[in-house]
C-alpha cells in the first residue's frame, strides 16, 4: 500500500491510481460522452516510430556508427542514434554530433532526444547547448532543455531555469518549477502560490503538490482554499488534500521528482516531458 504522506515524483498518475481519474465509476454510452479535459493528443505514430526510443538495436555499435545514423538516417534512426549517444562515454565527437546535427535537425523529436542525451553526457559544452535549446520553437524541446540543465547543474543554470518560468507552455514551466523547488525549497513559496492560480490545470496540480513542502501559513491557506474549491478539477483538489496532510519537512527531504531519474520503461521516454501516445 502506498504511503499517502510519502513524497513522490509528482501528483498521482491516474494510470496508477484509476480511482482518482475523472469519470471513474461512470459508464458513458459512447465515445462522444467522454470528456477529455486535459491536453491529450491522440497520436498516429507507426509501430516503428514508437520504437524509436529503444536503443537496443545500437548496443555494441561504436560512436561513429551512431553518429552516421544521426547525420544520414531516417527520422526514427536519427532519434534512436541521438539517445544512444547519450548512453556512451562523453567524447568530443559525440558532443559535436549532438550539437551540430541533433539540435539542428528538422525533426523536433530528434532535437528533444539530442538535448536529453546532452543532459546525460554533462559538462560545460552540453550545458551551453542546453541553454541555447531553451529557445527552441518546439515546447517539448524547451522542456527537455530545462531537464538537461537541472541534471547538468541546477545551481549553475538557475538563472536560465528561472527564465523558463515565463514560458507559454505548461511543460516548460512545470519543469522549471520543479527544478527550482529542488534548489530553493520553501523560498519558492511565492512562485508556487502564483502558479496555483495558473490557467493550466497541470500547473495548478504541480504547484499545490509542491506547496506540500512549504511550512508557511500562506501555503496552508491556499491549499485549503483549493481543496474546497468546487470549480477546481478533481485531480487538483485531491492533490491539495494530500498536500495538506503531508509533513513539509519530510516532503522536502524525500522529494526527488520531475526533472531527473524520471523515465519510463524505455530509454528516453520521460514521463514528465513526453506527450502521451494513445
PLY file of the C-alpha trace (Angstrom):
ply
format ascii 1.0
element vertex 278
property float x
property float y
property float z
element edge 277
property int vertex1
property int vertex2
end_header
0.00 0.00 0.00
1.37 3.41 -0.93
2.02 5.76 1.99
-0.20 8.82 1.35
2.33 11.02 3.17
5.24 9.85 1.07
6.61 12.45 -1.31
6.59 11.14 -4.83
7.84 12.24 -8.22
4.65 14.17 -8.78
0.90 14.09 -8.45
-0.72 10.70 -8.60
-0.80 9.30 -12.12
-4.37 8.25 -12.98
-2.95 5.21 -14.77
-1.55 4.02 -11.43
-4.50 5.06 -9.29
-7.52 4.85 -11.60
-9.94 5.66 -8.80
-8.50 9.18 -8.90
-9.26 9.58 -12.58
-12.04 11.89 -13.77
-15.02 9.79 -14.75
-14.12 6.79 -12.58
-17.20 4.66 -11.95
-19.17 6.25 -14.77
-20.39 4.25 -17.76
-20.71 6.51 -20.82
-22.90 5.36 -23.68
-20.23 6.07 -26.28
-17.01 7.91 -27.06
-18.89 11.13 -27.67
-19.91 11.15 -23.99
-16.33 11.02 -22.72
-14.89 14.40 -21.84
-11.13 14.81 -22.10
-10.35 17.91 -20.04
-6.57 17.72 -20.33
-4.44 18.46 -23.36
-4.17 14.89 -24.59
-3.23 14.42 -28.21
-4.34 11.29 -29.99
-1.25 10.20 -31.89
-0.95 8.39 -35.21
2.63 7.16 -34.85
3.54 3.92 -36.58
4.83 0.95 -34.54
8.32 1.65 -35.86
8.14 5.27 -34.75
7.01 4.18 -31.29
10.13 2.03 -31.06
12.48 4.94 -31.73
13.28 5.25 -28.03
14.52 1.66 -27.88
18.29 1.93 -28.27
18.86 -1.85 -28.08
19.49 -2.15 -31.84
22.53 0.13 -31.43
24.08 -1.65 -28.46
27.53 -2.85 -29.30
27.99 -0.36 -32.12
30.68 2.28 -31.88
30.09 6.01 -31.65
31.00 6.52 -35.29
28.11 4.32 -36.44
25.67 6.12 -34.17
26.89 9.46 -35.45
26.43 8.26 -39.03
22.81 7.35 -38.24
22.27 10.74 -36.61
23.62 12.52 -39.68
22.19 10.44 -42.52
19.46 8.18 -41.09
15.72 8.47 -41.44
13.83 10.20 -38.58
13.50 7.03 -36.49
17.17 6.19 -36.92
18.17 9.74 -36.04
16.04 9.77 -32.89
17.46 6.44 -31.73
21.02 7.50 -32.51
20.65 10.72 -30.54
19.50 8.84 -27.45
22.17 6.17 -27.87
24.94 8.77 -27.98
23.84 9.90 -24.53
24.38 6.41 -23.14
28.05 6.29 -24.03
31.18 7.93 -22.76
31.21 11.67 -23.45
33.59 12.38 -26.31
34.20 15.46 -28.40
32.87 13.61 -31.46
29.61 12.70 -29.72
29.14 16.22 -28.38
29.93 17.70 -31.79
27.36 15.46 -33.49
24.60 16.09 -30.96
25.12 19.85 -31.06
25.82 20.31 -34.77
23.34 17.79 -36.16
20.98 16.68 -33.36
19.98 20.14 -32.16
19.74 21.44 -35.73
17.53 18.62 -37.00
14.21 19.48 -38.68
12.53 16.78 -36.59
11.57 18.11 -33.15
11.82 14.66 -31.58
15.42 14.35 -32.75
16.19 17.72 -31.17
14.48 16.69 -27.94
16.37 13.41 -27.75
19.61 15.21 -28.59
19.24 17.64 -25.70
18.26 14.74 -23.43
21.47 12.98 -24.45
23.48 16.11 -23.76
21.99 16.21 -20.29
23.19 12.66 -19.73
26.70 13.43 -21.00
27.02 16.63 -18.99
29.82 19.12 -19.00
30.27 22.74 -19.99
29.61 22.32 -23.72
26.46 20.30 -23.08
25.25 22.96 -20.67
25.82 25.76 -23.19
23.93 23.79 -25.84
21.04 23.11 -23.47
20.82 26.82 -22.64
20.51 27.54 -26.37
17.85 24.82 -26.70
15.67 26.73 -24.23
14.84 28.98 -27.19
13.80 26.11 -29.48
10.47 26.70 -31.28
9.13 23.36 -30.04
7.92 23.42 -26.41
8.86 19.81 -25.72
12.45 20.53 -26.74
12.46 23.52 -24.41
11.00 21.38 -21.62
13.72 18.78 -22.14
16.35 21.51 -22.15
15.27 22.51 -18.63
15.59 18.87 -17.56
19.10 18.76 -19.04
20.14 21.95 -17.25
18.78 20.62 -13.98
20.83 17.46 -14.42
24.00 19.20 -15.58
23.91 21.75 -12.76
20.74 23.37 -11.47
22.62 25.86 -9.30
24.88 26.99 -12.13
21.99 27.28 -14.56
19.39 28.64 -12.15
19.03 31.99 -13.97
18.14 30.24 -17.24
15.80 27.83 -15.46
14.11 30.74 -13.72
13.56 32.46 -17.07
11.72 29.32 -18.21
9.00 30.11 -15.65
7.77 32.72 -18.14
7.41 30.21 -20.99
3.98 29.91 -22.59
3.86 26.10 -22.37
2.92 24.23 -19.21
5.60 21.52 -19.55
8.43 24.05 -19.67
7.10 26.00 -16.70
6.44 22.82 -14.73
9.99 21.55 -15.23
11.41 24.90 -14.19
9.16 24.98 -11.13
10.25 21.51 -10.03
13.94 22.22 -10.59
13.81 25.47 -8.64
11.90 23.84 -5.79
14.64 21.23 -5.52
17.16 24.06 -5.39
15.36 26.60 -3.18
12.70 24.69 -1.27
10.41 26.90 0.79
11.94 30.03 -0.71
9.89 29.26 -3.83
6.64 29.77 -1.95
5.60 32.97 -3.74
6.16 31.40 -7.16
4.17 28.31 -6.21
1.32 30.41 -4.87
1.18 32.36 -8.11
1.27 29.22 -10.25
-1.51 27.66 -8.18
-3.74 30.20 -9.98
-2.43 29.33 -13.46
-4.81 28.70 -16.33
-3.20 25.30 -16.90
-4.68 22.55 -14.75
-1.37 20.72 -14.85
0.50 23.72 -13.48
-2.06 24.17 -10.70
-1.73 20.49 -9.87
2.06 20.64 -9.64
2.03 23.93 -7.73
-0.24 22.60 -4.99
1.75 19.36 -4.93
4.96 21.28 -4.24
3.26 23.51 -1.68
3.19 20.36 0.46
6.85 21.12 1.16
6.25 24.69 2.33
5.70 25.24 6.06
4.03 28.62 5.75
0.57 29.90 6.65
0.16 31.25 3.11
0.71 27.78 1.67
-1.70 26.14 4.12
-4.36 28.75 3.42
-4.04 28.35 -0.33
-4.11 24.56 -0.16
-7.23 24.67 1.99
-8.88 27.05 -0.48
-8.05 24.81 -3.45
-9.16 21.65 -1.65
-12.58 23.20 -1.02
-12.99 24.95 -4.36
-15.57 23.03 -6.37
-14.63 24.95 -9.51
-11.25 23.20 -9.47
-10.86 19.84 -11.20
-10.99 16.72 -9.08
-7.31 15.94 -9.59
-6.21 19.41 -8.44
-8.46 19.30 -5.40
-7.34 15.80 -4.39
-3.70 16.82 -4.81
-4.31 19.77 -2.48
-5.91 17.48 0.09
-2.87 15.19 0.06
-0.57 18.21 0.29
-2.38 19.42 3.41
-1.84 16.04 5.05
1.89 15.90 4.23
4.69 16.86 6.59
6.56 19.72 4.87
9.99 18.78 6.17
9.58 15.12 5.27
8.26 16.10 1.85
11.29 18.26 1.10
13.71 15.58 2.28
12.09 12.89 0.19
11.22 14.94 -2.84
13.20 13.89 -5.89
10.72 14.26 -8.64
10.21 15.69 -12.02
13.44 16.52 -13.70
15.86 13.71 -13.01
15.65 9.94 -12.74
12.30 10.34 -14.42
11.97 7.80 -17.19
9.55 5.15 -18.29
10.42 1.57 -19.25
12.21 2.54 -22.43
15.25 4.82 -22.54
14.36 8.37 -23.45
10.67 8.12 -22.61
10.39 10.80 -19.96
7.15 10.50 -18.05
7.39 14.18 -17.34
8.09 15.55 -20.78
6.70 13.13 -23.31
3.36 13.73 -24.90
1.04 10.77 -24.45
0.85 8.45 -27.45
-2.63 6.97 -27.28
0 1
1 2
2 3
3 4
4 5
5 6
6 7
7 8
8 9
9 10
10 11
11 12
12 13
13 14
14 15
15 16
16 17
17 18
18 19
19 20
20 21
21 22
22 23
23 24
24 25
25 26
26 27
27 28
28 29
29 30
30 31
31 32
32 33
33 34
34 35
35 36
36 37
37 38
38 39
39 40
40 41
41 42
42 43
43 44
44 45
45 46
46 47
47 48
48 49
49 50
50 51
51 52
52 53
53 54
54 55
55 56
56 57
57 58
58 59
59 60
60 61
61 62
62 63
63 64
64 65
65 66
66 67
67 68
68 69
69 70
70 71
71 72
72 73
73 74
74 75
75 76
76 77
77 78
78 79
79 80
80 81
81 82
82 83
83 84
84 85
85 86
86 87
87 88
88 89
89 90
90 91
91 92
92 93
93 94
94 95
95 96
96 97
97 98
98 99
99 100
100 101
101 102
102 103
103 104
104 105
105 106
106 107
107 108
108 109
109 110
110 111
111 112
112 113
113 114
114 115
115 116
116 117
117 118
118 119
119 120
120 121
121 122
122 123
123 124
124 125
125 126
126 127
127 128
128 129
129 130
130 131
131 132
132 133
133 134
134 135
135 136
136 137
137 138
138 139
139 140
140 141
141 142
142 143
143 144
144 145
145 146
146 147
147 148
148 149
149 150
150 151
151 152
152 153
153 154
154 155
155 156
156 157
157 158
158 159
159 160
160 161
161 162
162 163
163 164
164 165
165 166
166 167
167 168
168 169
169 170
170 171
171 172
172 173
173 174
174 175
175 176
176 177
177 178
178 179
179 180
180 181
181 182
182 183
183 184
184 185
185 186
186 187
187 188
188 189
189 190
190 191
191 192
192 193
193 194
194 195
195 196
196 197
197 198
198 199
199 200
200 201
201 202
202 203
203 204
204 205
205 206
206 207
207 208
208 209
209 210
210 211
211 212
212 213
213 214
214 215
215 216
216 217
217 218
218 219
219 220
220 221
221 222
222 223
223 224
224 225
225 226
226 227
227 228
228 229
229 230
230 231
231 232
232 233
233 234
234 235
235 236
236 237
237 238
238 239
239 240
240 241
241 242
242 243
243 244
244 245
245 246
246 247
247 248
248 249
249 250
250 251
251 252
252 253
253 254
254 255
255 256
256 257
257 258
258 259
259 260
260 261
261 262
262 263
263 264
264 265
265 266
266 267
267 268
268 269
269 270
270 271
271 272
272 273
273 274
274 275
275 276
276 277
